């Protein structure tokens, strides 16, 4: 995000204001739930009988407003959506979990969050529901080992959004969801009138103006659209520590000053560093990859790289390092710009590409002979067969190269912090 919180509100475990901020947010949330009647199990269960659909209207209002504001901020360049944690999608366990929660909701009259709000105001049914939740959590923890493979792997789609499912721009999805929500609000009122005998003439007119405002905001989000890759790249920055002081460089400055190009020796050493999670991304065509590649590198051809970014973001960690590799640097630099624009953390590229790697580690390999080629992004060596990583220099001996020297350029930068979500 381009506009961070003031320093006294910056989220940090060592900052006492963090707990004050979280406490205020928690109090405001609980207060809103209680004032909305969400601490009353009868009101919550009434939605299943269509007599009072306040829960449906409040939840979808929250979803529609949050979605509109979030993607409005994305369209204005204030927020990078790739840095927003999206719960990973598991279809079978999600369906079963939704069924269990729905049945529990209608039987007990609460969801987990509303039961806490109810229990905090001294309601006995809320206390029993919270107690049942703890028992359920204990039983799940004790039995999860028996179905862990199904729970963690079945129907896994990673970071999946409506934009991915329907192939539509985020702004269009926002507008469609808001229109659906407004239709549901109207339909909910009709059901309340039919089943709950609710007098709609007494409903405040303010809701009409609020609905119109929300629609106009969603329309604005659709018209603004989302920033292009080039726009994201133009705002991307690379943080480096110079003389123990953090210095920000634009992405182009980092490229020009060779801050992100690592020499083959540093990549070689990093492959054996147990403190980091190294991912080598070979962006060359599959034929070149099959001919020769560094052992451990994965092949994602440059035209397919953008489609893999969501999975790369979903699996990245604080100690993840990504090194982009091509025959020289041109193709790798283009891929590096794409990954940096999409906010993948700690991305570097191999200086001189595989031609430089072979020049350093393949000098004594009799199977590999140099070619008199000056074409960019073409291997400047001949190979007797497409052996991939079975050439000696594809996996250099760590003992023979133990004392290899280089000037390190890799600096780990923490870009994102994953956090999960839940009911409410």
Secondary structure as a PSIPRED ss2 file (coil, helix, strand):
# PSIPRED VFORMAT (PSIPRED V4.0)

   1 X C   1.000  0.000  0.000
   2 X C   1.000  0.000  0.000
   3 X C   1.000  0.000  0.000
   4 X C   1.000  0.000  0.000
   5 X C   1.000  0.000  0.000
   6 X C   1.000  0.000  0.000
   7 X H   0.000  1.000  0.000
   8 X H   0.000  1.000  0.000
   9 X H   0.000  1.000  0.000
  10 X C   1.000  0.000  0.000
  11 X C   1.000  0.000  0.000
  12 X C   1.000  0.000  0.000
  13 X C   1.000  0.000  0.000
  14 X C   1.000  0.000  0.000
  15 X C   1.000  0.000  0.000
  16 X H   0.000  1.000  0.000
  17 X H   0.000  1.000  0.000
  18 X H   0.000  1.000  0.000
  19 X H   0.000  1.000  0.000
  20 X H   0.000  1.000  0.000
  21 X H   0.000  1.000  0.000
  22 X H   0.000  1.000  0.000
  23 X H   0.000  1.000  0.000
  24 X H   0.000  1.000  0.000
  25 X H   0.000  1.000  0.000
  26 X H   0.000  1.000  0.000
  27 X H   0.000  1.000  0.000
  28 X H   0.000  1.000  0.000
  29 X H   0.000  1.000  0.000
  30 X H   0.000  1.000  0.000
  31 X H   0.000  1.000  0.000
  32 X H   0.000  1.000  0.000
  33 X H   0.000  1.000  0.000
  34 X H   0.000  1.000  0.000
  35 X H   0.000  1.000  0.000
  36 X C   1.000  0.000  0.000
  37 X C   1.000  0.000  0.000
  38 X C   1.000  0.000  0.000
  39 X C   1.000  0.000  0.000
  40 X C   1.000  0.000  0.000
  41 X H   0.000  1.000  0.000
  42 X H   0.000  1.000  0.000
  43 X H   0.000  1.000  0.000
  44 X H   0.000  1.000  0.000
  45 X H   0.000  1.000  0.000
  46 X H   0.000  1.000  0.000
  47 X H   0.000  1.000  0.000
  48 X H   0.000  1.000  0.000
  49 X H   0.000  1.000  0.000
  50 X C   1.000  0.000  0.000
  51 X C   1.000  0.000  0.000
  52 X C   1.000  0.000  0.000
  53 X C   1.000  0.000  0.000
  54 X H   0.000  1.000  0.000
  55 X H   0.000  1.000  0.000
  56 X H   0.000  1.000  0.000
  57 X H   0.000  1.000  0.000
  58 X H   0.000  1.000  0.000
  59 X H   0.000  1.000  0.000
  60 X H   0.000  1.000  0.000
  61 X H   0.000  1.000  0.000
  62 X H   0.000  1.000  0.000
  63 X H   0.000  1.000  0.000
  64 X H   0.000  1.000  0.000
  65 X H   0.000  1.000  0.000
  66 X H   0.000  1.000  0.000
  67 X H   0.000  1.000  0.000
  68 X H   0.000  1.000  0.000
  69 X H   0.000  1.000  0.000
  70 X H   0.000  1.000  0.000
  71 X H   0.000  1.000  0.000
  72 X H   0.000  1.000  0.000
  73 X H   0.000  1.000  0.000
  74 X H   0.000  1.000  0.000
  75 X H   0.000  1.000  0.000
  76 X C   1.000  0.000  0.000
  77 X C   1.000  0.000  0.000
  78 X C   1.000  0.000  0.000
  79 X C   1.000  0.000  0.000
  80 X C   1.000  0.000  0.000
  81 X H   0.000  1.000  0.000
  82 X H   0.000  1.000  0.000
  83 X H   0.000  1.000  0.000
  84 X C   1.000  0.000  0.000
  85 X C   1.000  0.000  0.000
  86 X C   1.000  0.000  0.000
  87 X C   1.000  0.000  0.000
  88 X C   1.000  0.000  0.000
  89 X E   0.000  0.000  1.000
  90 X E   0.000  0.000  1.000
  91 X H   0.000  1.000  0.000
  92 X H   0.000  1.000  0.000
  93 X H   0.000  1.000  0.000
  94 X H   0.000  1.000  0.000
  95 X H   0.000  1.000  0.000
  96 X H   0.000  1.000  0.000
  97 X H   0.000  1.000  0.000
  98 X H   0.000  1.000  0.000
  99 X H   0.000  1.000  0.000
 100 X H   0.000  1.000  0.000
 101 X H   0.000  1.000  0.000
 102 X H   0.000  1.000  0.000
 103 X H   0.000  1.000  0.000
 104 X H   0.000  1.000  0.000
 105 X H   0.000  1.000  0.000
 106 X H   0.000  1.000  0.000
 107 X H   0.000  1.000  0.000
 108 X H   0.000  1.000  0.000
 109 X C   1.000  0.000  0.000
 110 X C   1.000  0.000  0.000
 111 X C   1.000  0.000  0.000
 112 X H   0.000  1.000  0.000
 113 X H   0.000  1.000  0.000
 114 X H   0.000  1.000  0.000
 115 X H   0.000  1.000  0.000
 116 X H   0.000  1.000  0.000
 117 X H   0.000  1.000  0.000
 118 X H   0.000  1.000  0.000
 119 X H   0.000  1.000  0.000
 120 X H   0.000  1.000  0.000
 121 X C   1.000  0.000  0.000
 122 X C   1.000  0.000  0.000
 123 X C   1.000  0.000  0.000
 124 X H   0.000  1.000  0.000
 125 X H   0.000  1.000  0.000
 126 X H   0.000  1.000  0.000
 127 X H   0.000  1.000  0.000
 128 X H   0.000  1.000  0.000
 129 X H   0.000  1.000  0.000
 130 X H   0.000  1.000  0.000
 131 X H   0.000  1.000  0.000
 132 X H   0.000  1.000  0.000
 133 X H   0.000  1.000  0.000
 134 X H   0.000  1.000  0.000
 135 X H   0.000  1.000  0.000
 136 X H   0.000  1.000  0.000
 137 X H   0.000  1.000  0.000
 138 X H   0.000  1.000  0.000
 139 X H   0.000  1.000  0.000
 140 X H   0.000  1.000  0.000
 141 X H   0.000  1.000  0.000
 142 X H   0.000  1.000  0.000
 143 X H   0.000  1.000  0.000
 144 X H   0.000  1.000  0.000
 145 X H   0.000  1.000  0.000
 146 X H   0.000  1.000  0.000
 147 X C   1.000  0.000  0.000
 148 X H   0.000  1.000  0.000
 149 X H   0.000  1.000  0.000
 150 X H   0.000  1.000  0.000
 151 X H   0.000  1.000  0.000
 152 X H   0.000  1.000  0.000
 153 X H   0.000  1.000  0.000
 154 X C   1.000  0.000  0.000
 155 X C   1.000  0.000  0.000
 156 X E   0.000  0.000  1.000
 157 X E   0.000  0.000  1.000
 158 X E   0.000  0.000  1.000
 159 X C   1.000  0.000  0.000
 160 X C   1.000  0.000  0.000
 161 X C   1.000  0.000  0.000
 162 X H   0.000  1.000  0.000
 163 X H   0.000  1.000  0.000
 164 X H   0.000  1.000  0.000
 165 X H   0.000  1.000  0.000
 166 X H   0.000  1.000  0.000
 167 X C   1.000  0.000  0.000
 168 X C   1.000  0.000  0.000
 169 X C   1.000  0.000  0.000
 170 X H   0.000  1.000  0.000
 171 X H   0.000  1.000  0.000
 172 X H   0.000  1.000  0.000
 173 X H   0.000  1.000  0.000
 174 X H   0.000  1.000  0.000
 175 X H   0.000  1.000  0.000
 176 X H   0.000  1.000  0.000
 177 X H   0.000  1.000  0.000
 178 X H   0.000  1.000  0.000
 179 X H   0.000  1.000  0.000
 180 X H   0.000  1.000  0.000
 181 X H   0.000  1.000  0.000
 182 X H   0.000  1.000  0.000
 183 X H   0.000  1.000  0.000
 184 X H   0.000  1.000  0.000
 185 X H   0.000  1.000  0.000
 186 X H   0.000  1.000  0.000
 187 X H   0.000  1.000  0.000
 188 X H   0.000  1.000  0.000
 189 X H   0.000  1.000  0.000
 190 X H   0.000  1.000  0.000
 191 X H   0.000  1.000  0.000
 192 X H   0.000  1.000  0.000
 193 X H   0.000  1.000  0.000
 194 X H   0.000  1.000  0.000
 195 X H   0.000  1.000  0.000
 196 X C   1.000  0.000  0.000
 197 X C   1.000  0.000  0.000
 198 X C   1.000  0.000  0.000
 199 X C   1.000  0.000  0.000
 200 X H   0.000  1.000  0.000
 201 X H   0.000  1.000  0.000
 202 X H   0.000  1.000  0.000
 203 X C   1.000  0.000  0.000
 204 X C   1.000  0.000  0.000
 205 X C   1.000  0.000  0.000
 206 X H   0.000  1.000  0.000
 207 X H   0.000  1.000  0.000
 208 X H   0.000  1.000  0.000
 209 X H   0.000  1.000  0.000
 210 X H   0.000  1.000  0.000
 211 X H   0.000  1.000  0.000
 212 X H   0.000  1.000  0.000
 213 X H   0.000  1.000  0.000
 214 X H   0.000  1.000  0.000
 215 X H   0.000  1.000  0.000
 216 X H   0.000  1.000  0.000
 217 X H   0.000  1.000  0.000
 218 X H   0.000  1.000  0.000
 219 X H   0.000  1.000  0.000
 220 X H   0.000  1.000  0.000
 221 X H   0.000  1.000  0.000
 222 X H   0.000  1.000  0.000
 223 X H   0.000  1.000  0.000
 224 X H   0.000  1.000  0.000
 225 X C   1.000  0.000  0.000
 226 X C   1.000  0.000  0.000
 227 X C   1.000  0.000  0.000
 228 X C   1.000  0.000  0.000
 229 X H   0.000  1.000  0.000
 230 X H   0.000  1.000  0.000
 231 X H   0.000  1.000  0.000
 232 X H   0.000  1.000  0.000
 233 X H   0.000  1.000  0.000
 234 X H   0.000  1.000  0.000
 235 X H   0.000  1.000  0.000
 236 X C   1.000  0.000  0.000
 237 X E   0.000  0.000  1.000
 238 X E   0.000  0.000  1.000
 239 X E   0.000  0.000  1.000
 240 X E   0.000  0.000  1.000
 241 X E   0.000  0.000  1.000
 242 X E   0.000  0.000  1.000
 243 X C   1.000  0.000  0.000
 244 X C   1.000  0.000  0.000
 245 X E   0.000  0.000  1.000
 246 X E   0.000  0.000  1.000
 247 X E   0.000  0.000  1.000
 248 X E   0.000  0.000  1.000
 249 X E   0.000  0.000  1.000
 250 X E   0.000  0.000  1.000
 251 X H   0.000  1.000  0.000
 252 X H   0.000  1.000  0.000
 253 X H   0.000  1.000  0.000
 254 X H   0.000  1.000  0.000
 255 X H   0.000  1.000  0.000
 256 X H   0.000  1.000  0.000
 257 X C   1.000  0.000  0.000
 258 X C   1.000  0.000  0.000
 259 X C   1.000  0.000  0.000
 260 X C   1.000  0.000  0.000
 261 X E   0.000  0.000  1.000
 262 X E   0.000  0.000  1.000
 263 X C   1.000  0.000  0.000
 264 X H   0.000  1.000  0.000
 265 X H   0.000  1.000  0.000
 266 X H   0.000  1.000  0.000
 267 X H   0.000  1.000  0.000
 268 X H   0.000  1.000  0.000
 269 X H   0.000  1.000  0.000
 270 X H   0.000  1.000  0.000
 271 X C   1.000  0.000  0.000
 272 X C   1.000  0.000  0.000
 273 X C   1.000  0.000  0.000
 274 X C   1.000  0.000  0.000
 275 X C   1.000  0.000  0.000
 276 X C   1.000  0.000  0.000
 277 X E   0.000  0.000  1.000
 278 X E   0.000  0.000  1.000
 279 X E   0.000  0.000  1.000
 280 X E   0.000  0.000  1.000
 281 X E   0.000  0.000  1.000
 282 X E   0.000  0.000  1.000
 283 X C   1.000  0.000  0.000
 284 X C   1.000  0.000  0.000
 285 X C   1.000  0.000  0.000
 286 X H   0.000  1.000  0.000
 287 X H   0.000  1.000  0.000
 288 X H   0.000  1.000  0.000
 289 X H   0.000  1.000  0.000
 290 X H   0.000  1.000  0.000
 291 X H   0.000  1.000  0.000
 292 X E   0.000  0.000  1.000
 293 X C   1.000  0.000  0.000
 294 X C   1.000  0.000  0.000
 295 X C   1.000  0.000  0.000
 296 X C   1.000  0.000  0.000
 297 X C   1.000  0.000  0.000
 298 X E   0.000  0.000  1.000
 299 X E   0.000  0.000  1.000
 300 X C   1.000  0.000  0.000
 301 X C   1.000  0.000  0.000
 302 X H   0.000  1.000  0.000
 303 X H   0.000  1.000  0.000
 304 X H   0.000  1.000  0.000
 305 X H   0.000  1.000  0.000
 306 X H   0.000  1.000  0.000
 307 X H   0.000  1.000  0.000
 308 X H   0.000  1.000  0.000
 309 X H   0.000  1.000  0.000
 310 X H   0.000  1.000  0.000
 311 X H   0.000  1.000  0.000
 312 X H   0.000  1.000  0.000
 313 X H   0.000  1.000  0.000
 314 X H   0.000  1.000  0.000
 315 X H   0.000  1.000  0.000
 316 X C   1.000  0.000  0.000
 317 X C   1.000  0.000  0.000
 318 X C   1.000  0.000  0.000
 319 X C   1.000  0.000  0.000
 320 X E   0.000  0.000  1.000
 321 X E   0.000  0.000  1.000
 322 X E   0.000  0.000  1.000
 323 X E   0.000  0.000  1.000
 324 X E   0.000  0.000  1.000
 325 X E   0.000  0.000  1.000
 326 X C   1.000  0.000  0.000
 327 X C   1.000  0.000  0.000
 328 X C   1.000  0.000  0.000
 329 X C   1.000  0.000  0.000
 330 X H   0.000  1.000  0.000
 331 X H   0.000  1.000  0.000
 332 X H   0.000  1.000  0.000
 333 X H   0.000  1.000  0.000
 334 X H   0.000  1.000  0.000
 335 X H   0.000  1.000  0.000
 336 X H   0.000  1.000  0.000
 337 X H   0.000  1.000  0.000
 338 X H   0.000  1.000  0.000
 339 X H   0.000  1.000  0.000
 340 X H   0.000  1.000  0.000
 341 X H   0.000  1.000  0.000
 342 X C   1.000  0.000  0.000
 343 X C   1.000  0.000  0.000
 344 X C   1.000  0.000  0.000
 345 X C   1.000  0.000  0.000
 346 X C   1.000  0.000  0.000
 347 X E   0.000  0.000  1.000
 348 X E   0.000  0.000  1.000
 349 X E   0.000  0.000  1.000
 350 X E   0.000  0.000  1.000
 351 X C   1.000  0.000  0.000
 352 X C   1.000  0.000  0.000
 353 X H   0.000  1.000  0.000
 354 X H   0.000  1.000  0.000
 355 X H   0.000  1.000  0.000
 356 X H   0.000  1.000  0.000
 357 X H   0.000  1.000  0.000
 358 X H   0.000  1.000  0.000
 359 X H   0.000  1.000  0.000
 360 X H   0.000  1.000  0.000
 361 X H   0.000  1.000  0.000
 362 X C   1.000  0.000  0.000
 363 X C   1.000  0.000  0.000
 364 X C   1.000  0.000  0.000
 365 X C   1.000  0.000  0.000
 366 X C   1.000  0.000  0.000
 367 X C   1.000  0.000  0.000
 368 X C   1.000  0.000  0.000
 369 X E   0.000  0.000  1.000
 370 X E   0.000  0.000  1.000
 371 X C   1.000  0.000  0.000
 372 X C   1.000  0.000  0.000
 373 X C   1.000  0.000  0.000
 374 X C   1.000  0.000  0.000
 375 X C   1.000  0.000  0.000
 376 X C   1.000  0.000  0.000
 377 X C   1.000  0.000  0.000
 378 X C   1.000  0.000  0.000
 379 X C   1.000  0.000  0.000
 380 X C   1.000  0.000  0.000
 381 X E   0.000  0.000  1.000
 382 X E   0.000  0.000  1.000
 383 X C   1.000  0.000  0.000
 384 X C   1.000  0.000  0.000
 385 X C   1.000  0.000  0.000
 386 X C   1.000  0.000  0.000
 387 X C   1.000  0.000  0.000
 388 X E   0.000  0.000  1.000
 389 X C   1.000  0.000  0.000
 390 X C   1.000  0.000  0.000
 391 X C   1.000  0.000  0.000
 392 X H   0.000  1.000  0.000
 393 X H   0.000  1.000  0.000
 394 X H   0.000  1.000  0.000
 395 X H   0.000  1.000  0.000
 396 X C   1.000  0.000  0.000
 397 X C   1.000  0.000  0.000
 398 X C   1.000  0.000  0.000
 399 X C   1.000  0.000  0.000
 400 X C   1.000  0.000  0.000
 401 X C   1.000  0.000  0.000
 402 X C   1.000  0.000  0.000
 403 X C   1.000  0.000  0.000
 404 X C   1.000  0.000  0.000
 405 X C   1.000  0.000  0.000
 406 X C   1.000  0.000  0.000
 407 X C   1.000  0.000  0.000
 408 X C   1.000  0.000  0.000
 409 X C   1.000  0.000  0.000
 410 X C   1.000  0.000  0.000
 411 X C   1.000  0.000  0.000
 412 X C   1.000  0.000  0.000
 413 X C   1.000  0.000  0.000
 414 X C   1.000  0.000  0.000
 415 X C   1.000  0.000  0.000
 416 X C   1.000  0.000  0.000
 417 X C   1.000  0.000  0.000
 418 X C   1.000  0.000  0.000
 419 X C   1.000  0.000  0.000
 420 X C   1.000  0.000  0.000
 421 X C   1.000  0.000  0.000
 422 X C   1.000  0.000  0.000
 423 X C   1.000  0.000  0.000
 424 X C   1.000  0.000  0.000
